[in-house]
Amino acid sequence: MNYADSVSDFFKSPKWMMNLLLGGVCVLIPIVGPIVVLGWLITGFWARQDERFETFPDFDFSHFGKYLERGLWPFLVTFVVSMGLSIVMVPLTWLLMIPMMLIGGLSSGHEANAAGCLGVLVMILMMLVWAVMLVLLMLVLVPLKIRASLTQDFAKSFDLKFVKNFVALTWKEMVLSSLFVMGAALLFVCLGLIVFCIGVYFATVLTYFTWTHLHKQLYALYLSRGGEPVPLSPKLSEAPLAPAV
């Protein structure tokens, strides 16, 4: 895994500044904007044979519809899986919180102190549960999003055998990549806030690029360790986009 390249490769395009600007403007569009940016990145990473980032396709609003189509499937997969996790986690949180609220409300004196200590332990337990669930979410979402990007199909994205094999072969790298992206995203946002706060939108573009770059590396690592390749959707070869010049 080459983490430095996942950031620096963005700046190899001769028009990286314009790509950052147009992508940041696109992110301003609620919901649709980030999907379009993701579709542009899918086009650059998965829909072409040329691996050089000097020829990475420029962001072009004339391909808005094609970007939207290509980014829709990984977005839907992420949304559905995240909603499924929420359905599990929200009731679990209340199951842990309600007894503590009742104990705290009925306690006094030494009992209140004991209830307070118990409350701290419950909070720590909740944080650990959330951390475990987020790690599990990440381990599931990465292969699902990669498969959704390659197949361009919602139903075909949910291949449990593929997810199981992908996690078994690359789980350590997935965890490290996720930690790197979180740290990088925090840095990008802080730098973006310096630019009158509007730079946050441009930071989103760079974060998406970094994460998609790492997805491509993880998939290559998965294949190198004996993983079964995912058939590339013919939709990714439709209306080829001109590379940067």
Summary of the structure (lengths in Angstrom):
residues: 245
radius of gyration: 21.2
end to end distance: 28.0
largest distance: 74.1
contacts: 730
relative contact order: 0.17
helix: 80%
strand: 0%
